[in-house]
Amino acid sequence: MTRDRDKLSEGGVAAKDSRAGRKGEDAQVATEAAQARRFSKARTARSAATLEDYTELIADLIAANGEARMADIARRLGVAHPTVSKTIARLKREGLVTARPYRGIFLTEAGLAMAKNVHQRHRLVVDVLLALGAPREAAEADAEGIEHYVSAATLRAFEAFLREGGRR
């Protein structure tokens, strides 16, 4: 029985020696710790995505209408009013919004900072997708998901890519 010899790369990937049954190909398998970090990052991003989407939308509605109302948020997100109510309660607990009965919803300083950050990430992701040749509507739709999961290192790479005119 041949023993597998794993070599760890910088990203926590084990490159299996070709004798492990891959017939000349190097299999790239994440180590347990690296894979656990990646999944944890994705779970954290998923949890934050809703808050980020709401703060970004609230900022857009306030800019356009002077206020953000639950009914407007529900329509824009395509969700039911109780879903918005529950999420607004969470945003309040997180210190991202203020809201009073029969009044609009307003961002706190922390909520505004989050909304600006998400908006900047969104624009950057859209610009990269457009530079790669994606149609505008697809770039806008895809950026809605990517913007929550992209790391700071990848965002810096996106910025460099665009600065260099899309050449790497």
C-alpha positions in Angstrom: 0.0 0.0 0.0 1.4 3.3 -1.1 1.3 6.1 1.5 -0.1 9.5 0.2 2.3 12.3 0.7 0.5 15.6 1.2 2.1 19.0 0.6 0.4 22.0 2.0 0.2 25.1 -0.2 -0.3 28.6 1.1 -4.1 28.4 0.8 -4.3 25.3 3.0 -4.7 23.0 0.0 -3.1 19.6 0.1 -1.7 18.5 -3.3 -1.8 14.8 -3.4 1.1 13.0 -5.1 0.0 11.5 -8.4 0.6 8.0 -7.1 -2.6 8.4 -5.1 -4.7 7.3 -8.1 -5.0 10.5 -10.1 -3.0 9.2 -13.1 -0.7 12.1 -13.5 -3.0 14.9 -12.2 -2.4 16.6 -8.9 -5.6 16.6 -6.8 -6.1 19.7 -4.8 -8.0 19.0 -1.6 -8.4 21.6 1.1 -7.1 20.7 4.6 -9.8 20.3 7.2 -8.8 23.6 8.9 -8.8 25.6 5.7 -12.1 24.2 4.6 -13.6 24.9 8.0 -12.4 28.5 7.7 -13.9 28.9 4.3 -17.3 27.5 5.3 -17.3 29.6 8.4 -16.6 32.7 6.3 -19.5 31.8 4.0 -21.9 31.3 6.9 -20.9 34.6 8.4 -21.4 36.4 5.1 -24.8 34.7 4.6 -25.9 36.0 8.0 -24.7 39.5 7.2 -26.1 39.6 3.7 -29.6 40.3 4.7 -28.6 43.2 7.0 -26.4 44.6 4.3 -29.1 44.4 1.7 -31.6 46.1 3.9 -29.2 49.0 4.9 -28.3 49.5 1.3 -31.9 49.6 0.2 -33.0 51.9 3.1 -30.2 54.3 2.1 -31.4 54.2 -1.5 -35.0 54.8 -0.5 -34.1 57.7 1.8 -32.0 59.3 -1.0 -34.9 58.9 -3.5 -37.9 59.6 -1.2 -36.6 61.2 2.0 -37.7 58.1 3.9 -37.9 54.3 3.8 -41.2 52.7 4.7 -41.8 49.0 5.4 -44.2 48.7 2.5 -41.6 50.1 0.1 -38.9 47.8 1.4 -41.2 44.7 1.1 -42.1 45.6 -2.5 -38.5 46.3 -3.5 -37.2 43.1 -1.9 -40.1 41.0 -3.0 -40.9 39.8 0.5 -43.9 39.9 2.8 -44.4 42.7 5.3 -43.9 40.4 8.3 -40.5 39.4 6.9 -39.5 43.1 6.7 -40.9 43.8 10.2 -38.8 40.9 11.6 -35.6 42.1 9.9 -36.1 45.7 10.9 -36.4 44.5 14.5 -33.0 42.7 14.0 -31.5 45.9 12.4 -32.7 47.8 15.5 -31.1 45.3 17.8 -27.8 45.6 15.8 -28.0 49.4 16.2 -28.2 49.9 12.4 -31.7 51.6 12.2 -34.2 53.5 14.1 -37.9 53.3 13.5 -41.1 54.5 15.2 -44.6 53.4 14.6 -46.2 55.1 11.6 -42.9 56.7 10.7 -40.2 55.8 8.3 -37.1 53.8 9.0 -33.8 55.7 9.3 -30.2 54.5 9.4 -28.0 55.2 12.4 -24.4 56.2 11.7 -23.4 52.5 11.8 -26.2 51.6 9.4 -25.2 54.4 7.0 -21.5 53.3 7.2 -22.6 49.7 6.3 -24.8 50.9 3.5 -22.0 53.0 2.0 -19.5 50.1 2.3 -22.0 47.7 0.6 -22.7 50.2 -2.2 -19.0 50.6 -2.9 -18.5 46.8 -3.0 -21.5 46.5 -5.3 -20.2 49.1 -7.7 -16.7 47.5 -7.8 -18.1 44.0 -8.4 -20.4 45.4 -11.2 -17.5 47.2 -12.8 -15.3 44.1 -12.8 -18.1 42.0 -14.3 -18.7 44.6 -17.0 -15.0 44.7 -17.8 -15.1 40.9 -18.2 -17.9 41.3 -20.7 -21.0 40.5 -18.7 -24.2 42.2 -19.8 -25.2 45.1 -17.5 -28.4 43.4 -16.2 -26.5 40.2 -15.4 -23.6 42.1 -13.8 -26.1 44.0 -11.5 -28.0 40.8 -10.6 -24.8 38.8 -10.0 -23.2 41.5 -7.9 -26.1 41.3 -5.5 -24.8 38.0 -4.4 -21.1 38.4 -4.9 -20.8 41.6 -3.0 -21.5 39.8 0.3 -19.0 37.1 -0.1 -16.0 38.7 -1.7 -13.0 39.2 0.6 -11.0 42.5 1.1 -8.0 40.8 -0.7 -10.2 40.0 -3.7 -11.7 43.5 -3.7 -8.1 44.9 -3.8 -7.3 42.6 -6.7 -10.5 43.8 -8.5 -9.4 47.4 -8.0 -5.9 46.6 -9.4 -7.5 44.8 -12.3 -9.6 47.8 -13.2 -6.7 50.3 -12.7 -4.6 48.2 -15.1 -7.3 48.4 -17.7 -8.5 44.9 -17.2 -5.1 43.3 -17.8 -3.3 40.9 -15.5 
